[in-house]
Amino acid sequence: MPEASIHPSNSPSSFKNTIQRLGNKVGMPLIAIVFAFILGGLLIWLTSGSFQTVLEAYDGMLRGAFFKERSLSESLVATVPYIFLSLAVSIGFKSGLFNIGVEGQFNIGAICGAFVGQAFHSLPTFFHLPLTLLAAALGGAIWAGFPGYLKARVGAHEVITTIMMNYISVLLLQFLVSGPLRDPYSSAVQTSPAAKTAWIWSLSSIPQHLQDPLNALGVALFITFLVYLIARWLVGRTGLKNRVTTTRQKLIFSSVTALIVGMIIFFGLPPLSKLFWPFTDQYDRLHIGLILAVCASVLVWWILWRTPLGFELRMVGSNSNAARYSGINITRNIVIAMALSGALAGIAGSIEVLGVTDCHCLPELFVSGYGFDSIAIALLAKNDPFGILAAAFLFGAMRNGADLMELTSGVSKDVISLIQALALLFVSAPAIVQTVIKFRLKRQAGPQEEATISPRLGGKL
């Protein structure tokens, strides 16, 4: 058999190894979540004295998160900032940095988004909405880049500096909202509403927005770019790589494919969305930020594992001394990592202001708590961008279902924070879970079976 026909990626053992690696990556977080809910239910039972209360609490949480009207969409709305902020934390972790200041960068992004959103009223959406997101990303990047620079140049620990920056951001937000940016026509302490051209589109309003040719062009360009990246990836991963060999051929194939899809979207999507669109509830708050969050996960994965920059960031995080010895600029990579982290957090803040708040403005009491929960999500997902999508949805659903849980069972919604903390505890200390599982296996094993258990499971040879 020719050597070329034996390819490791096509062998059954390679597929089995892939499934095993996926199981190892997903298994412990799932077990940790199950253990957290079991222990949380046990604590509810002990404090309330009734097992029925446990059932009512979890039933209320599930109904509030998934089965009430608009409950699933509201869970997804709460998931969006979790995704962005968890990705921000994960970039820091991968680079050997503990960016505990994503909450402050979130606030700065909200300030920048609110300011640019209400500062321009004559710009079309094609320019205004991307400009608003760009300003929020830039604000968050600068706010996070400063502690990164201090870390790289003078050794100031990023945990201390980012915590301090969190408090500064809260006080700065309150000063700006109650002073220079306050809406003079509102009795509430808030900024002026953003222009409609800067609003984050709800999914139900997309057909209406697409009737503007400039908006349709913007959507087509965005999808064209995504298709181009996907086509470039497929060329190297499928049978097309045997036909498309040179770099020029890959470029032509990807560009033509993306251009064709973009033209179809530009001319076909506006009339098609008027004929049929699955999101018709005008009171549903689910917005395009969810699409941007998924794209951000893919982008972070691509940067970290498919680019030289990502390799340098991961190398700095793994062994900074080896990275320095190999010629990698440590200072530059630390600042870049913190800036990328802050940019993602800033985008999350602007999306929350321009897509979720009823007034499309920034209120004075804009304290979300998303940033600190996102640290737990990143750890639960083991800093994997795609694992973050699932973990963020879990936290978003728990956050959304907490109110109904408290209403129906009388159990404080702070129990949700307790369950989240337990899940984080079990993930960060897997020996606890492993000890419980080993003990269970040993109890279930018979006298003869117990003697054959591997020493790693606590048995005897």
N, C-alpha and C positions, 0 to 999 in steps of 0.2 A: 504494500500500500504506500502511495507517495506520502512523503512527510508533510506536504502542504495540506493534505486532507485531514490530518489529525490536528484539530484545533482545540485547545483547552476549553474555550468558552462554549463549545458545542457538546462536550462530553457530559454524560449523566452525573459524574462526580462533581463537575463544576456547578451544575444546576443545584445539586444537593447542598454543596457548600454555600451557595448564595442563599438558599432557603434557611440554612442553619445560621448564617450570619444575621439574616433578617430576624429570625426567631430570638437570637441572643440580644439583639438591639431592642426588640419590642417587648420581649418577655418580662424582664424585670420591671419596667414602668407599669405594665398591666397588672402584675402581681402586687406592686406597691399600691396602686389605686384601689384594687379589691380589698387589700388589707386595711387601707385607710377608711373605706366605707364600713367595713365590718367593725373596726374599733370605734369609729364615730357612732355607729348604731348602738354599740355596747355602752358608750358613755351617755347617750341620750336615754337609754333604758335605765341605767343606774341613777341618773339625776331626776328622771320623771317618775320612776317606779312602775312604768307600764310599757310592755312591749308593743302595745297597740299604738303608742305615741311614736315609736320608731317607724312603724309602717305608715302612719299618717304623715310623718315628716318627709320620708323619702318619696311617698306618693305625691305630696304637694310639690316637692322639688321637681320631680319628673314632669308633672302636668304643667308647672310654671315654665319649664325649660323647653318642652317639646309639643305638648298636646293642647294648649289653649290657643285661642285665636291670635295669630301673629307671634306666638311664643317662639317658634323656631327661627323666624326672621329676626326677632329681638335678640335671641341668643347669638345669631351670626353677627348682629350689629355690635354686641359686646366682644365678639371674638376678634374683630378687625384691629383695634388698638393693641390687643394682646399679641397678635401675630407680629406687628411692626416692632413693638417694644421687646419682645422675646428674641427676635432676630437681632436687634441692636445689642442685647445682652450677650447673645451667642457669639457675635463677632468679637466682642471684647474677650470672652472666655477663650476662644480659639487663639487669640493673640497674646494670651497670658495676662489679660487685664480684667479687673473686676469693676466694670462700669456700673456702679450702684446709683448713678445719677441720671438714669433714663427718665425718671419722673420730672426732674428739672428741665431736661432737654425737651420733654413733651410739652411742658408749660411754655418754653421759649418758642417752640414751633407753633403753638396756639396763638401766642402774641403776634408773631410775624404773619401768620395766616390771616388773623383778624385785621391787622393793619393794612396789608396789601389788598385784602378783600374789600375793604370799605374806602380805600384811597383812590381807586380808579373806577369810574362809572361809565366811561365811554368805550372801554375796550371790549371787543367781542370775546365770547367764551373760549374760542380757539386760542387766544393769547392769555386771557385773564386767569383762567383756571390753572394752566401749567405754571404761569408766573407765580401764583399764590403758593402752589406746592413747592416750587423751586425756592422761594423765599423762606418757607418754613424749614426746608431741608438745609439751606445755608445757615439759618439761625441756629438750628440744632447742632450742625457740624462745628460752627465756631464755638458754641457754648461747651461742647464736649472736647474739642481740639485743644482748648486752653489747659485743662487738667492733664491731657495727654502730653502736651509740650513740657509742662512742669515735671511730669513723671520722667520724661526722657532726658531733660537737661539738668535738673537739680535733684532728682530722686524723690520728689514729693509723692507720697503714696496716693494712688488714684481713689482709693476708698475714702480717705479723709477729704480730699479736695472736691470730689463729686458730691459727697454729702453736704459740704458747705455750699456748693453751687445750687443744690436743691433748695435750701432755705433762701438763698438770694433770689432765685427765680420766683418763688412764691411771693416774696415781698415786692419784687419788681412788678410782677403781674398785678398785685393789688394797687400799687402806686399808679401804674399806667391806666388801669381800668377806672379807678376812682378819680383820676386827674386828667392828664392830657388826652386820653382816648375815650373818655366817658361820653356817652350819648346825651346831648343836652336836652333832647326831646322825650326822654324816658325817665320815669320815676324810679326804675330799678337801676342799680349800679352795674352798668354793662357798657360795652363799646357800641358804637353805631352798627346797625346791621350791614353785613357785607352785600355788595351788589349781586344781583341774581346771576350775573355772568361768572361769579366766583364760587357759586354753590356747588357742592359735591352732588352729582345727580343721584336721585333715587332710581332704583331699577324700574319702577313703574313709569317714570318720566322720560325714559330713554327714547321711546318712539317720538314724543313731542320734540325733544332736543334734536333728533336726527333730521327733522324737516329743514333745519338750517344747513345749507350746503357746507359752510365752514366747519360746523360741528361734525357732519358726516365725514368731511375730509380728515379731521383730526382723529376720529375713530379708525378710519381706514389706514392712516399712516401708522397708528399705534399697532394695529393688527398686522400690517405689512412688516413692521420691524420684528414682531414676535414670530411670524411665519418664516422670515429670513433666518432667524436664529435656530428655529426648529429644523428647517431644511438643511442648514449647515451641519447640525448635529446628526440628522438622519443619514446624510451622505457618508459619514464616517462609521455609522453603526449598523447599516443594513447592506443588502446585496448591491446597492447602488455604487458602493465604493469600488467595485470591480469594473464599472463602466465609466464612472466619473473619477478620474485619477489625478489629473493635474490641479494645481491650485486655481488656475484660471477657469477650468471647467467647473470646479466646485462653486466659484464665485458666480459664474454665469447661471448655473442651474439654480442656486439659491435665490439669486436676484430675480430671475424670470418667474420662478414659482411664487415668490412673495409679491411681485408686481401683479400677477394675474389674480391672486387672492384679494389683494388690496382693491383692485378695480371692481371685482365682484361685490366686495363689501360696500364700496362707495356708491355704486349704482343700484345694487340690489337690496341692501339692508333697510334703507328708509322706507320704500314702499312695502317691503315684506313685513316690517315691524308694525305698520299700520293695519295690515290684514290680520296678523296673528302675533300676539305677544303674551308670554305666560304670566308676566307680572302686571296685574291689572288693578291691584288694591292701591288706591291713591293715598291711603293713610299708612301704608307700610313704609317703615323707615329704612329698610335694607337698601344699601347704596353701592355705587361702583367701587367704593373703598375695599370691598371684599375681593374684587377682581385684582385691584392693585396690590393687595396683601399677598395673594397667591403668586402673582408675578414677582413680588419682592422676594418671596421664599426661593423661587427658582433662580432669581438673579444672585442672591447671596450664595446659594449652592454653587452656581457657576463660578462666581468670583473666588470662592474659597478652594474649590477642587479642580478648576479647569483653567486657571490663569497663573502666570508667574507671581503676580501680586499676592494671590491667595496662598501660594506655596510659601512665600516669604513671611506672610503673617502667621501662618501655622508653625513655621520653623522658629520664629521669634517666640511664639507661645510655648513651644515644646522645649527649646533649649536656646536661650538667648546668647550664651557664651559660644556655642557652636555656630549660631547664625552670624555673630560678630566675626568669628574666625574665618568664616567662608566669604566674608566681604559684604554681608547684608547691612544696610544702613538701619540700625536699631531705632534711632530717633525718628527718622522719617516714617518707618512702619508703625511705630506706636502712635504717632500723631494721625496717620491715615486711618488706623483701626478705630481710634476714638472718634474721628471725624465721620467715618462711615456709620458708626454706631449712633452718633448724635443726629445725623441726617435722617436715618430711619425713624428715630423717636420724634424728631421735629415734624416729619410728614404725618405721623400718627396724630399729633396734636392739632394740626391744621384740619385734618379730616374730621376729627371729633367736633371742632368748632363749626366748620362749614357744611357738615353733612348730618350731624346728629342733634345739635341744640335747636330748640324750637325757633329762636330768634335769629339763627345764623350769625351769632355774635359771641363775644367772649364775656361771660359773667364774672363778677368779682370772686365768687366762691367756686372757682374752677379747680377743685381738688378731687382727682379721680381715684388715686390709689392703684391705677393700672401698672405703674412702673415697678412697684415692689412685688406685686403678684407675678409680673413677667420674669423676674429672677427665678422664681420657683418653676415657672413653665419651662424656661430654658434648661434648668437642671433636670426636670422631669423628662424632657425630650432628649437629654444628653447632647444638647447643642446641635442636634440634627435639624436642618431647615424644614424638612418634610415632616419630621416628628413633631416639630413645633406647631404645625397646622392642626394636628390631632389634639395635642395637649392644650393649645389655646382654645379650641372649640369646647373641650371639656370644662375648662375654667369659665369660659363665657356662658355656657349652659348653666353651670352651678351658680354663677353670679345672677343670672336672670331668673332662676327658679327659687332663689333664696327668699324673696318676698312672699310668694304664695306658700312656701313651706312654713314660714313663721305665722302666716294668717290662718292656715288650716290646722296646724298642730300646736301652736303656741310655743314651739321651740325657737329660740333666738336664731336669727339668720347668721349670727357670728359663728355658729357651728360649721358653716361652710368654710370659713377661714381655718377652723380647727382641722377639718378633713383635708384641706389643701396642705396644711402644715404637716400632717401625718404622712401624706403621700410623699412630700419632699423628704421627710425624715427617713422613710423606708428606701427611697431611691438613693439618698446620700449615704445611708448606712445599710447596704444590702446584706451585711452579715446577719442582721436581725431577721430578715425574711428567710435567708438560707438556714439559719438555726431552727426556726419554726418548722420549715419544710422537712429538714433532716429529722427532727424529733418526731414529726408525724409519720415519716416513712419508717422510722425505727419501731414505732408503736404498732404499725400495721404489719410489719414483717413477722413471719412465724419463727419458731425456734431454729428450723433448718435454714430458712431464708436469711435470718439475721446474721448467720455466720458467714454468708457470702457477700454481704454488703461491702462495698468499697470503703476503705478507710476515710475517703473524702466525704462519705455520707455518715460518718460516725460509727460505722460497724467494725467488725473484726475480720481478719484474714483467716 
